[in-house]
Amino acid sequence: MVVCSCNVFSDTQVRAALANAEAPRMSQIYASLGCAAQCGRCAPTIKSIMDECRQCRLPDGARATAAQ
């Protein structure tokens, strides 16, 4: 799915950038994809993907606590 129409990158590319980062910030995701934020409409989707990936990285016990 295309996440950013200004820079033309997909959710798969965002997930790959997240997999290569320890504690990523949104600006780091854009930079790793070779671009910068333009209009900002993709920011909520990127944040959602970041939150989802962050949950996946937590140990099982921490996932249960974070979900509460």
Buried (B, 14 or more C-beta within 10 A) or exposed (E): EEBBEEBEBEBEBBBBBBEEBEEBEEEBBBEBBEBEBEEEEBBEBBEEBBEEBEEEEEEEEEEEEEEE
